[in-house]
Every structure is written in C-alpha cells, then in structure tokens.
Amino acid sequence: PAPAASAPDPGLDGRIQQAKAEVLRLERDLLVLEEELLFPSSTQVAVFVSLDVGSFFELESVQVQVDGQMVAKHLYTPAELKALRRGGVQRLWLGNLKTGRHEIVAFFTGQGTHQRDYRRGATVAFDKGREPRYLELQIRDRQAKLQPEFEVKVWP
C-alpha cells in the first residue's frame, strides 16, 4: 500500500509562530541598540513637528537647518496632515550635536488664506548639554490676526 500523506504536525505551527515572535523581538532589540549606538543620549537632538487646527495655513513642506546645514526636508501627504491635525506629532529629524550653543532654522511652505503661497521661517538658538534635547516646530492658528504662527519650542 502507498504511504499515507502525513498530516501537518500540530506542534509545528506553534513552533513556527514562536520562532517568528522571537525574530521580531530580536529585531526590535537590535533597532534599540542601533539607535543607542548611533545617537547616544549625551549628543542626541530630536526635532518634532506639530500642527494646531490649521485653518489659516495648509502645510506642504518643512525644511530644517541646524548650524547652517540642511538636516531634514519633508513633503506632507494629505494623510500625514490629517494625523497632525488630530494631535499627532511627527519626528522629523534625529541627530547628534556636540555640547554647546546651536541654532535651528525651520522653513514652512504651504497655502495661506485665500490660496496664497506662504513661506515663513522660525529660528531659535539653544544650548545642548549632556542630556538629550528635544525641539518642537509648532504651527498654530493665531485667531487675533487671522494668520498662522510658527514657533520653535525647546523642551528641557
């Protein structure tokens, strides 16, 4: 008689799922280690973008310079803008800076009121110490003047 087709080992599926879970865990651990090696906390600087209501400004792109060097550019999709309007915050750049005084310049482009092209900049000087430094590029509606307001906030 012909040998019967072997039924799949019920334990095999479980072992495969365990192996997949282990691979994902190891991959996550490697990513965390890589980030710690590439961006040690003593030199780490992160730049985030947040958007308020956005009635007076439709964001299209952001460019960021640190100490005169371009470090980040981003063009926004409708889905990304929707997420920012719902309170999301985007990490735009993560990098290393020596301790001391630095300057960040952000350029925002988009459509202002009445479909006019709008390009504005915001600048801030900050001190980088031994701790990680976080900067937030905030775009807010300024109701009193019916126009957008752009600010760079340095978090302690």
C-alpha positions in Angstrom: 0.0 0.0 0.0 1.1 3.6 -0.7 2.3 5.5 2.4 -0.4 7.8 3.8 0.2 11.5 3.4 1.5 12.8 6.7 -0.8 15.2 8.5 0.9 18.5 9.5 2.4 18.4 12.9 0.1 20.5 15.2 3.1 21.4 17.2 5.0 22.6 14.2 2.7 25.6 13.6 3.1 26.6 17.3 6.9 26.4 17.0 6.9 28.4 13.8 4.8 31.2 15.5 7.2 31.2 18.5 10.2 31.5 16.1 8.5 34.4 14.3 7.8 36.1 17.6 11.4 35.6 18.7 12.7 37.0 15.4 10.5 40.1 15.8 11.7 40.6 19.4 15.3 40.3 18.4 14.8 42.7 15.5 13.3 45.3 17.9 16.1 44.8 20.4 18.7 45.3 17.6 16.9 48.5 16.5 17.0 49.9 20.0 20.7 49.0 20.4 21.5 50.6 17.0 19.7 53.8 18.0 21.6 53.9 21.3 24.9 53.5 19.5 24.2 55.9 16.7 22.5 58.5 18.8 23.9 58.4 22.4 21.8 60.5 24.8 24.7 62.8 25.5 24.7 64.1 21.9 21.1 63.3 20.8 18.8 66.0 19.4 15.4 65.3 18.0 13.1 67.7 16.1 9.4 67.2 16.0 6.5 68.9 14.1 3.1 69.7 15.5 0.2 71.4 13.9 -2.7 73.2 15.5 -6.1 73.5 13.8 -4.6 74.7 10.5 -7.4 76.9 9.3 -5.1 79.7 8.2 -2.3 77.5 6.7 -2.2 74.3 4.7 1.3 72.8 5.3 3.1 71.5 2.3 6.7 71.1 3.4 9.2 71.8 6.1 13.0 72.2 5.8 15.3 72.3 8.9 18.8 73.7 9.2 21.0 73.2 12.2 24.0 75.5 12.4 23.6 76.4 8.8 23.4 72.8 7.4 20.3 71.3 6.0 19.4 68.2 8.1 15.8 67.5 7.1 13.2 68.1 4.4 9.7 66.7 4.3 6.8 67.0 1.9 3.4 66.2 3.5 0.7 63.9 2.2 -3.0 64.5 3.0 -2.9 61.5 5.4 0.0 63.0 7.3 -1.7 66.4 7.6 -4.8 64.7 8.8 -2.8 62.9 11.5 -1.1 66.1 12.6 -4.4 67.9 12.8 -5.8 65.2 15.1 -3.0 65.9 17.5 -0.2 63.7 16.1 3.4 64.8 16.4 6.0 63.8 13.7 9.7 63.1 14.5 11.3 65.0 11.6 14.9 64.6 12.5 17.1 62.7 15.0 20.8 63.5 15.1 23.9 64.2 17.1 25.2 67.5 18.2 28.2 68.4 20.4 27.5 70.2 23.7 27.4 74.0 23.3 25.4 76.6 21.5 23.5 75.8 18.3 20.9 77.4 16.1 18.0 75.8 14.3 16.1 77.4 11.4 12.9 75.9 10.1 11.2 76.9 6.8 7.5 76.2 6.4 5.8 76.3 2.9 2.2 75.9 2.1 -1.0 77.7 1.2 -2.2 80.6 3.4 -5.6 82.2 3.4 -7.2 82.9 0.0 -4.9 80.2 -1.6 -1.9 82.4 -1.4 1.6 80.8 -1.4 3.1 81.1 2.1 6.7 80.7 3.2 7.8 81.5 6.7 10.7 80.7 8.9 11.3 80.4 12.6 14.7 80.5 14.3 15.9 79.7 17.8 19.3 79.4 19.4 19.7 76.7 22.1 22.3 75.2 24.4 23.0 71.5 24.1 24.1 70.0 27.4 24.8 66.3 28.3 21.1 65.4 28.2 19.1 64.7 25.1 17.5 67.8 23.6 14.0 67.9 22.0 12.8 70.7 19.8 9.2 71.1 18.6 8.3 73.1 15.4 4.8 74.4 16.3 2.4 75.7 13.7 -0.6 77.3 15.3 -3.6 79.4 14.1 -3.5 82.9 15.6 -7.1 83.9 15.8 -6.5 87.5 16.7 -4.6 88.2 13.4 -6.3 85.5 11.3 -2.9 84.1 10.3 -0.6 81.2 11.2 2.1 81.5 13.8 5.3 79.5 13.6 7.5 78.8 16.6 10.4 76.6 17.7 10.0 75.4 21.2 12.9 73.9 23.1 11.9 71.2 25.6 14.1 70.8 28.7 
